[in-house]
């Protein structure tokens, strides 16, 4: 569960500045990491870098692609972090079921179980939930409410 770093642009962003204010040092946040591939910031384009995997790194965790018409809530892409993981007990239950049914190898199971059992606790769990709130749950809620409002 490494620390990732918000970009300077994120700290001035209408949505992510709220995230920054909620962080202990106003810049670094915890992620449940699963490094499948890296998204590298090569040349700035029309997208806005939101977060990097580490201090001084050009490997992105999140990049903003667009915003809602009012200009506050981002539409962004996140890679190599899992903000959908918010309930340790449920995840452990799913992992145990997959292992019991022979769907996964012991190594695959252990890699994930160690994170959930040993790392996803106390302050790290709280910080990960904060990341989930700002990088998945509230943006999804915002956009769903907007779609529903527009259709009724």
N, C-alpha and C positions, 0 to 999 in steps of 0.2 A: 504494500500500500504506500507507494511513493508520494512525495509532495510534487505537485505541478505548480507552475507560476503563471499568474495572470499577466497579460501584456499591459503596456502603458495605455494602449487604446482601450482595453477592457476597463481599466480603472477610471476612464472618462466616459464610459458607455452608460446610457440611461438605465439599463438592466444590470449589467455586470458590476457597476459601481456599488450597487446594493450588496452584491455578493462580496465584493472586496471589503466593505465596511463590516460585514459579519465575520470575516476571517480574523484569527488572532493577530496576525501581522499585516493584514489588509492586502496580501498578495499571494500567499502560498496556500494551496488546498490539497486535501487528500483524495486519491482516486484508488479504486480497485482496478489495477492495471492488468492488461492482457495484451502484451506486445505482439500483435499479429503482423503488423506492417507499420511503417512510419510515413507520415505525411510531412514533407519537408517544405518549409517556406523558402522558395528559391528567389523569386522576384515578386515584390508586392504587386498585386493586381487590384481588381475592384473589391475583392474580399478583404475582410479585416481580421488580422490574427487576434484571437481572444486569449489563448493560453498555450504555454509551451511545457514540454515534459520536464524541463529543468532550467535552472539559471544559466543564461548564456547559450541556450540551445536553440537551434532553428527547427527542431522537431515539434510540430504542432499537436496539441491535444484537442483544441477547438478553433474553428474559424467561422466568422459570421459571413453569410452569403447574402442575406437580405434582412429587412425589418418590416414590421407591420406598418400599415399606412400612417399611423400616428407617430411612428418613429421611435417607439420605446422597446418593444419586445423583439428580440432577434429571431431570425431563422438561421440556424447554424448547424454545422456538422461537427460531431465529436468523434474522435478515434482513440482506440487503445485505453479507454476507461469505461467503466460499467456503472453509470448512475442508476440503472434499473435495479441494482442490488441494494435493497434497503431493509430486508427482513432476514436476518441471519438464520433464525429457526426454520423458516420456510425453505431457504436455500439448502440448508443441511438435510432437510427431509427429502428434497428433490435429489440431492447428490446420493443420499443413502438408497433411494429407490432405484436410481440408475445403476448403482453398483450391484444391488441385490438382483436386478434383472439382467445383469451381464452386458449392459449397454455401453459401459466404459471400462477402460483398463484401470488397474490399481494405481498406476502412476498418475493418470488423468484425475482420478478421484482424489488422491492424496494432495496433489498440487492445489486443488480448489478447497479441499477440506481444511488444510493447514491455514489458508488465508481466512476462511470463515471462523474456524475454531480459535486460532491463535492471534491473528492480526486484527480482525474486525471486532474490536472490543473497545469499551470505554471511550476515551477521547478520540481515538481513530475512527470508531464507529460514528460518534457524533459529527466529526468533521466530514466523513463520507456521506452521511445523511444530509448535511448542509450542501455538499456538492450536488447530490441528487435533487434537492429542492430547486437549486438555481439552474441546473443544467439539463433537467428532464421534466420533473413533475410540474413545476409552475409554468414553464413555456408550453408544455402540452395542454395544460388546463386553460391557459390563456387562448391558445389557438382553437381549441375545441369550443370554448364558450363563444368565441367570435363566429365560428362557423354556424353554431346553433342559433345564435342571435340573428345572423344574416338570413337564415332559412326560415325563421318564424315571424 
